[in-house]
Amino acid sequence: MRVLVTGGKTGGHLYPALAVMEALKERKACDFLFVGTKKGIEAKVVPLKNIPFHTVWISGFYRGKIAENLLFPFKMMVSMIQSLFLVHRFHPDVVLGTGGYVSWPVLTAAVLLRKRTLIQEQNIYPGLVTRLLSSHMDGVYLSYKSSRKYFRRQSNLIESGNPTRKSLEKGNPQEGYKRFGLRSDRLTLFVFGGSQGARGINRAILSVLDRLMMNKTLQLLWAAGPRWAEEVLHRCEVWQERIKVLPFIHEMNLAYAVSDLIVCRSGATTIAEIARLGLPALFIPYPAAAGGHQKKNAEMLVEAGAAQMMLEEMASPGKLGDLLIHLLENQEQREQMSRRIKTMAAPRAAEMIAEDMIRRTEV
């Protein structure tokens, strides 16, 4: 079975693709080709997994930056030509897109070359690529039933849940404590902002750090992002024995395994992973997310009593500090959040998508 997969820029688009590929390999012999961009997270992660990887030139549209956008139409045209060549040469049985701007030329090329095309949408409010291409796809995998109302064509919609990697469940806490230099007799607050980090979250946590660290039983694991790790590390030097700062964490299964409470963005894939593992979390949505989808994602969980949310503009030192201290001191509430968010997980999403893809190629 020849499978071409495209998606990326962020982990939110990449990791669902990897989860589906993992599920496919368990069920059928596959030849994969992954198409992404040179600057996305996929360019670092996919080759490490020994998956054939090619890039196209396309990049995002920069709002309010005229100079950066002058090449955009030309990049789209070149990327379409590159995509047509890649699809024709690889000759896939099926093409799966998981979002990000790179999915547009690749999926469009596959449609033009009459290949089976599928797209997987992570968010409640569908991304631009999904909205543009959904009516031309053979199948659209939805993470949420409530997303149906955003699509004109309904016959190709499939409610699958958001795929997450089975390997996340294999995190051993003791191995995690050793890997990150943490102690097992302390509460662990895990702070991260996605694959690139989140400056807003970093600043918010730094503003309450003095207060948090008054709790001698607390330790922090902090994925601050490549751009801000050094700055955060410098600010945390006085507590270096209890705060571990890293630019990026590849072993997320180990990080999740040691977490008593998580502070992070509310991207759909992050939520899906946390739900699968049943972890308590305080979500701080990315305020500039397209269509406000991160806020909508988090609001759904808050309404179910499955998580807490604080908008970035509301995360004053007083309010954020009070909420974090309350959650860290209230084990019963953390356990209740854990139970409720786990009921919202779709642990078989990747398997369901893989099985559907195989059925389609066998017709």
C-alpha positions as CSV (number, residue, x, y, z in Angstrom):
1,M,0.0,0.0,0.0
2,R,1.5,3.3,-1.1
3,V,0.6,6.2,1.2
4,L,1.5,9.8,0.6
5,V,1.0,11.9,3.8
6,T,1.2,15.7,4.0
7,G,0.8,18.2,6.8
8,G,2.9,20.2,9.2
9,K,4.5,23.4,10.3
10,T,3.3,22.7,13.9
11,G,3.1,19.5,16.0
12,G,-0.7,19.9,16.0
13,H,-0.7,18.9,12.3
14,L,2.3,16.6,12.3
15,Y,1.6,14.2,15.2
16,P,-1.9,13.1,14.1
17,A,-0.3,12.1,10.8
18,L,2.4,10.1,12.6
19,A,-0.3,8.4,14.7
20,V,-2.2,7.3,11.6
21,M,1.0,6.1,10.0
22,E,1.9,4.1,13.1
23,A,-1.6,2.5,13.0
24,L,-1.3,1.7,9.3
25,K,2.1,0.0,9.7
26,E,0.6,-2.3,12.4
27,R,-2.1,-3.5,9.9
28,K,-0.5,-3.6,6.4
29,A,2.8,-3.3,4.7
30,C,3.2,0.3,3.5
31,D,5.5,2.5,1.5
32,F,5.3,6.0,2.8
33,L,6.2,9.4,1.5
34,F,5.8,12.4,3.7
35,V,5.6,15.9,2.0
36,G,6.2,19.0,4.2
37,T,8.3,22.2,4.2
38,K,11.9,22.9,5.1
39,K,11.0,25.2,8.0
40,G,8.2,23.2,9.7
41,I,8.7,20.8,12.6
42,E,8.1,18.0,10.2
43,A,11.6,18.6,8.6
44,K,13.2,17.8,12.0
45,V,11.0,15.0,13.2
46,V,10.0,12.9,10.1
47,P,13.6,12.1,8.9
48,L,14.5,10.9,12.4
49,K,11.8,8.2,12.0
50,N,13.3,6.9,8.7
51,I,10.3,8.0,6.7
52,P,11.1,9.3,3.2
53,F,10.6,13.0,3.2
54,H,10.3,15.7,0.5
55,T,9.6,19.4,0.7
56,V,7.7,21.9,-1.4
57,W,8.3,25.7,-1.3
58,I,5.0,27.0,0.0
59,S,4.9,29.1,3.2
60,G,2.2,30.8,5.1
61,F,0.6,34.2,4.5
62,Y,1.9,36.8,6.9
63,R,-0.8,39.1,8.1
64,G,0.2,42.8,7.8
65,K,3.6,42.1,6.3
66,I,3.5,43.2,2.7
67,A,7.1,42.5,1.8
68,E,7.0,38.9,3.0
69,N,3.9,38.3,1.0
70,L,5.1,39.5,-2.4
71,L,6.4,36.0,-3.3
72,F,3.3,34.2,-2.0
73,P,1.5,33.8,-5.4
74,F,4.7,32.6,-7.0
75,K,5.4,30.1,-4.1
76,M,1.9,28.7,-4.6
77,M,2.4,28.1,-8.3
78,V,5.9,26.5,-7.8
79,S,4.5,24.4,-5.0
80,M,1.7,23.1,-7.1
81,I,4.2,22.1,-9.9
82,Q,6.4,20.4,-7.3
83,S,3.4,18.6,-5.8
84,L,2.1,17.4,-9.2
85,F,5.6,15.9,-9.9
86,L,5.8,14.2,-6.4
87,V,2.3,12.7,-6.6
88,H,2.8,11.5,-10.2
89,R,6.3,10.0,-9.4
90,F,5.2,8.3,-6.1
91,H,1.9,7.1,-7.6
92,P,0.1,6.6,-4.2
93,D,-2.9,4.4,-3.5
94,V,-4.2,7.1,-1.1
95,V,-3.2,10.7,-0.1
96,L,-3.8,11.9,3.5
97,G,-3.6,15.5,4.6
98,T,-3.6,16.7,8.2
99,G,-3.6,20.4,7.7
100,G,-1.2,23.3,7.5
101,Y,-0.6,25.3,4.4
102,V,1.6,22.5,2.8
103,S,-1.5,20.3,2.6
104,W,-3.2,22.6,0.0
105,P,-0.9,22.1,-3.0
106,V,-0.3,18.4,-2.3
107,L,-4.0,17.5,-1.9
108,T,-5.0,19.7,-4.9
109,A,-2.4,18.0,-7.1
110,A,-3.7,14.6,-5.9
111,V,-7.3,15.6,-6.8
112,L,-6.1,16.7,-10.3
113,L,-4.3,13.4,-10.8
114,R,-7.5,11.5,-9.7
115,K,-5.9,9.9,-6.6
116,R,-7.9,8.9,-3.5
117,T,-7.7,12.0,-1.2
118,L,-8.5,12.2,2.5
119,I,-8.1,15.0,5.0
120,Q,-8.1,14.9,8.8
121,E,-9.3,18.0,10.8
122,Q,-8.2,18.4,14.4
123,N,-10.2,21.4,15.5
124,I,-13.9,22.1,16.2
125,Y,-13.8,25.0,13.7
126,P,-12.1,23.6,10.6
127,G,-8.9,25.1,9.3
128,L,-8.7,27.0,6.0
129,V,-7.3,24.1,4.0
130,T,-10.0,21.8,5.2
131,R,-12.7,24.3,4.4
132,L,-11.3,25.0,0.9
133,L,-10.9,21.3,-0.1
134,S,-13.5,19.4,1.8
135,S,-16.0,19.1,-1.0
136,H,-13.4,17.6,-3.3
137,M,-12.1,15.0,-0.8
138,D,-13.2,11.3,-0.8
139,G,-13.3,11.5,3.0
140,V,-13.0,14.1,5.8
141,Y,-12.1,12.8,9.2
142,L,-13.6,15.0,12.0
143,S,-12.4,15.1,15.6
144,Y,-15.8,16.5,16.8
145,K,-19.4,15.9,15.8
146,S,-20.1,19.6,16.2
147,S,-17.8,20.4,13.3
148,R,-20.4,19.1,10.8
149,K,-22.3,22.3,10.6
150,Y,-19.3,24.1,8.9
151,F,-19.5,21.8,5.9
152,R,-21.8,22.1,2.9
153,R,-21.2,18.6,1.7
154,Q,-22.1,16.1,4.4
155,S,-21.8,12.7,2.6
156,N,-18.0,12.4,3.0
157,L,-17.7,13.4,6.6
158,I,-16.5,10.7,9.1
159,E,-16.4,11.3,12.9
160,S,-13.2,9.6,14.0
161,G,-11.8,11.7,16.8
162,N,-8.3,13.2,16.7
163,P,-5.5,10.6,16.3
164,T,-3.0,10.3,19.0
165,R,0.1,8.1,19.3
166,K,-0.2,4.9,21.2
167,S,3.4,5.3,22.3
168,L,2.3,8.1,24.6
169,E,0.8,5.6,27.0
170,K,4.2,3.9,27.4
171,G,5.8,6.6,29.5
172,N,7.3,5.3,32.7
173,P,7.3,7.8,35.5
174,Q,10.5,6.6,37.1
175,E,12.3,6.8,33.7
176,G,10.8,10.3,33.3
177,Y,12.1,11.6,36.6
178,K,15.5,10.2,35.8
179,R,15.5,11.7,32.2
180,F,14.6,15.2,33.3
181,G,16.5,15.3,36.6
182,L,13.4,15.5,38.8
183,R,12.4,14.0,42.1
184,S,9.5,11.5,42.5
185,D,8.5,12.9,45.9
186,R,7.6,16.3,44.6
187,L,4.6,17.7,42.7
188,T,5.5,18.3,39.0
189,L,4.0,21.2,37.1
190,F,4.6,20.7,33.4
191,V,4.7,23.9,31.3
192,F,4.9,23.9,27.5
193,G,3.7,25.9,24.5
194,G,3.7,23.5,21.6
195,S,6.6,22.7,19.3
196,Q,7.8,26.3,19.1
197,G,7.1,27.3,22.7
198,A,4.7,30.1,23.7
199,R,6.1,33.4,24.8
200,G,2.8,34.4,26.4
201,I,2.8,31.4,28.6
202,N,6.5,31.8,29.5
203,R,5.9,35.4,30.6
204,A,2.8,34.4,32.6
205,I,4.5,31.7,34.5
206,L,7.6,33.9,35.1
207,S,5.3,36.5,36.6
208,V,4.1,34.1,39.3
209,L,7.3,32.1,39.8
210,D,8.3,33.6,43.1
211,R,5.0,32.8,44.6
212,L,4.8,29.3,43.2
213,M,8.3,28.3,44.4
214,M,7.4,29.2,47.9
215,N,5.9,25.7,47.9
216,K,9.0,23.6,48.6
217,T,7.3,20.4,47.4
218,L,6.8,21.8,43.9
219,Q,9.1,21.3,40.8
220,L,8.7,22.5,37.2
221,L,9.4,20.8,33.9
222,W,9.4,23.6,31.3
223,A,9.6,23.3,27.6
224,A,10.1,27.0,26.9
225,G,10.7,26.8,23.1
226,P,14.0,27.2,21.1
227,R,13.7,31.0,20.9
228,W,13.1,31.6,24.6
229,A,14.7,28.8,26.5
230,E,17.9,30.7,27.3
231,E,15.9,33.7,28.7
232,V,13.7,31.5,30.8
233,L,16.7,29.4,32.1
234,H,18.4,32.6,33.1
235,R,15.4,33.8,35.1
236,C,15.1,30.4,36.9
237,E,18.8,30.1,37.9
238,V,18.0,30.6,41.6
239,W,15.7,27.5,41.5
240,Q,17.7,25.4,39.1
241,E,17.5,22.4,41.5
242,R,13.6,22.4,41.2
243,I,13.1,23.8,37.7
244,K,14.2,22.0,34.5
245,V,14.1,24.2,31.4
246,L,14.4,22.7,27.9
247,P,14.0,24.2,24.4
248,F,11.9,21.3,23.2
249,I,11.0,17.8,24.5
250,H,11.0,14.9,22.1
251,E,10.0,12.3,24.8
252,M,6.5,13.7,25.5
253,N,5.5,10.3,26.8
254,L,8.0,10.7,29.7
255,A,7.0,14.3,30.3
256,Y,3.3,13.4,30.5
257,A,4.1,10.5,32.8
258,V,5.6,12.7,35.5
259,S,3.0,15.5,35.3
260,D,0.7,16.3,38.2
261,L,-0.7,19.4,36.5
262,I,-0.1,20.9,33.0
263,V,-0.2,24.5,31.8
264,C,-0.3,24.7,28.0
265,R,-2.0,26.0,24.9
266,S,-5.3,24.4,23.8
267,G,-4.4,23.2,20.3
268,A,-6.6,20.3,19.3
269,T,-3.8,17.7,19.2
270,T,-2.5,18.8,22.6
271,I,-6.0,18.4,24.0
272,A,-6.4,15.0,22.4
273,E,-3.1,13.7,23.9
274,I,-4.0,15.0,27.4
275,A,-7.4,13.5,27.2
276,R,-6.1,10.1,26.1
277,L,-3.8,10.1,29.2
278,G,-6.4,11.6,31.5
279,L,-4.3,14.5,32.8
280,P,-5.4,17.6,34.6
281,A,-4.6,20.8,32.8
282,L,-5.0,24.6,32.8
283,F,-5.3,25.8,29.2
284,I,-4.1,29.3,28.1
285,P,-5.4,29.5,24.5
286,Y,-3.3,31.1,21.8
287,P,-5.1,34.5,21.3
288,A,-4.2,34.8,17.6
289,A,-5.4,31.3,16.6
290,A,-7.4,31.4,13.4
291,G,-11.1,31.6,14.1
292,G,-10.4,31.6,17.8
293,H,-10.3,27.8,17.6
294,Q,-8.1,27.3,20.6
295,K,-10.5,29.2,22.9
296,K,-13.4,27.2,21.5
297,N,-11.5,23.9,22.1
298,A,-10.8,24.9,25.8
299,E,-14.4,26.2,26.4
300,M,-15.8,22.8,25.5
301,L,-13.7,21.2,28.2
302,V,-14.4,23.8,30.8
303,E,-18.1,23.4,30.3
304,A,-17.7,19.7,31.0
305,G,-15.7,20.3,34.1
306,A,-12.8,18.5,32.4
307,A,-10.2,21.3,32.6
308,Q,-9.5,24.9,33.6
309,M,-8.9,27.8,31.2
310,M,-7.5,31.3,31.5
311,L,-7.3,33.7,28.6
312,E,-3.8,35.1,28.1
313,E,-5.0,38.7,28.5
314,M,-6.6,37.8,31.9
315,A,-3.5,36.0,33.2
316,S,-2.5,38.6,35.7
317,P,0.0,37.5,38.4
318,G,-2.7,37.6,41.0
319,K,-5.4,35.6,39.1
320,L,-3.0,33.1,37.6
321,G,-1.1,32.6,40.8
322,D,-4.3,32.0,42.8
323,L,-5.6,29.5,40.3
324,L,-2.4,27.5,40.0
325,I,-1.9,27.4,43.8
326,H,-5.5,26.2,44.2
327,L,-5.1,23.5,41.7
328,L,-1.8,22.3,43.1
329,E,-3.1,22.2,46.6
330,N,-6.4,20.5,45.6
331,Q,-5.7,16.9,44.6
332,E,-9.4,16.0,44.6
333,Q,-10.2,18.6,41.9
334,R,-7.2,17.5,39.8
335,E,-8.4,13.9,40.0
336,Q,-12.0,14.9,39.0
337,M,-10.6,16.9,36.0
338,S,-8.6,13.8,35.0
339,R,-11.6,11.5,35.1
340,R,-13.8,13.8,33.1
341,I,-11.3,14.7,30.4
342,K,-10.5,11.0,29.9
343,T,-14.1,10.3,29.0
344,M,-13.7,12.8,26.1
345,A,-10.8,10.9,24.5
346,A,-10.9,9.0,21.3
347,P,-8.0,6.5,21.8
348,R,-8.9,4.5,18.7
349,A,-9.0,7.4,16.3
350,A,-5.8,6.6,14.5
351,E,-6.8,2.9,14.2
352,M,-10.2,3.8,12.9
353,I,-8.7,6.1,10.2
354,A,-6.1,3.5,9.3
355,E,-8.7,0.8,8.9
356,D,-10.9,3.1,6.7
357,M,-7.9,4.0,4.5
358,I,-7.1,0.3,4.0
359,R,-10.8,-0.5,3.1
360,R,-10.8,2.3,0.5
361,T,-7.7,1.0,-1.2
362,E,-9.1,-2.5,-1.4
363,V,-12.2,-1.5,-3.2
